[in-house]
Amino acid sequence: MVDLKVQQRLIKPKIDKRIANVLHEGQYVWGREIGELEQKLASYTGCEHVITCSSGTDALLLALLAIGLLPGDAVLIPAFTFVATAEPIVLLGATPIFVDIDPVSLCIDPALIEKGVEAAKKAGCRPVGMITVDLFGRPADYSRLHSIGLDLGLWLIADGAQSFGASVAGKRVGSLACMTTTSFFPAKPLGGYGDGGAVFTSDAELAAKLRSIHEHGKGDSRYHFVRLGVNSRLDTLQAAILLEKLEIFPKELENRQVVAARYESFLKGIVRTPHPPAPETNVCHAWATYTIRLKNRAALQEHLKSFGIDSIVHYPDPVHKVAPYQKYPTVEGGCPVAEEATSEVLSIPFDPYLDENTQWLISNAVRQFVASQTY
Ligand SMILES: *Cc1c(COP(=O)(O)O)cnc(C)c1O
């Protein structure tokens, strides 16, 4: 789905050198590459503090611990996301409230936030905040969400696991919310060779808390603990690898735009292609995946498979239909837009090095399938 080999060929000697250096220095935990990576991530995203951690899921847990989420609190999240957005809320004893998505962006629908607050109150919870998800790499509608959140007294955390590199009006993901989380899972836009994640913030107080929490609630000295925390650190080896990947990331982000535009030109009118953000919105999409929509996707998957083409459903169910989350409330009226979308989406192979010929072959297989369905 995401061919990481071309990228690896480009940077293999540099990565080998970085890894050899980590082995030579022997600082497998808290090595100097951690600080170097955090600094470079901060300057790339334009936020002041970056705290690296074990995964994108942990990044969300750290953010929720830092903001002080308590049992009885409710957090609004989009119904269409990976389960990891809901998981830490439930683990902390709070309640996720599922909000339907905007049919164009597939991100949380700002017009439904007020309904989400009502659903939380009806369930006997305190609505305290919302977690937005930049699904497939497209930033949510931050300006509207901020002003609605301000009116309703909700904090906003951005789950940017799929949108590292994306931006709105020149401001990058990482600097669009009071805290932003991301994932370095290999298939994400900035992926390592294993698990990893980070939290971004420009709030010094939150940054200090996050640092402490991801080291068991550490205080000023080694065995001095001041709060409840967890162990969630990025390995030095992953930081070393990510440093080399970050070097080529800006160019890759450009390539992603080109690859996405080519799919659009090959597939438009054949299946529902993703809506790229309108130019006047000044939104840069990170294109974590290229996700098309059609009614009979299972049959298309079979057809593609017969040509040796992989495809994957991100995600087959909205989170409120996934077993451990079914007992939590949705906004009144449920989440029909998310339900329809999850029944139709199919991600096709996508990476910044996908060549035109391969894209044409994949698109042609899709076209052939759609033609066979209509006759
Ligand atoms: C991948 C992902 C996560 C979790 O990241 P991990 O690093 O795999 O823990 C969280 N939220 C969303 C939206 C994701 O896509």
The ligand as an SDF file (V2000), in Angstrom:
LIG
                    3D

 15 15  0  0  0  0  0  0  0  0999 V2000
   -2.4840    6.0310   13.2770 C   0  0  0  0  0  0  0  0  0  0  0  0
   -3.4390    6.8360   14.0350 C   0  0  0  0  0  0  0  0  0  0  0  0
   -3.3650    6.9510   15.4360 C   0  0  0  0  0  0  0  0  0  0  0  0
   -2.4540    6.1280   16.2890 C   0  0  0  0  0  0  0  0  0  0  0  0
   -1.1080    6.1880   15.9880 O   0  0  0  0  0  0  0  0  0  0  0  0
   -0.1310    5.0000   16.4630 P   0  0  0  0  0  0  0  0  0  0  0  0
    1.2180    5.5780   16.3040 O   0  0  0  0  0  0  0  0  0  0  0  0
   -0.3910    3.8350   15.5560 O   0  0  0  0  0  0  0  0  0  0  0  0
   -0.4510    4.6760   17.8840 O   0  0  0  0  0  0  0  0  0  0  0  0
   -4.2390    7.8200   16.0720 C   0  0  0  0  0  0  0  0  0  0  0  0
   -5.1570    8.5190   15.3800 N   0  0  0  0  0  0  0  0  0  0  0  0
   -5.2750    8.4180   14.0470 C   0  0  0  0  0  0  0  0  0  0  0  0
   -6.2950    9.2540   13.3510 C   0  0  0  0  0  0  0  0  0  0  0  0
   -4.4400    7.5660   13.3280 C   0  0  0  0  0  0  0  0  0  0  0  0
   -4.5610    7.4720   12.0050 O   0  0  0  0  0  0  0  0  0  0  0  0
  1  2  1  0
  2  3  1  0
  2 14  2  0
  3  4  1  0
  3 10  2  0
  4  5  1  0
  5  6  1  0
  6  7  2  0
  6  8  1  0
  6  9  1  0
 10 11  1  0
 11 12  2  0
 12 13  1  0
 12 14  1  0
 14 15  1  0
M  END
$$$$
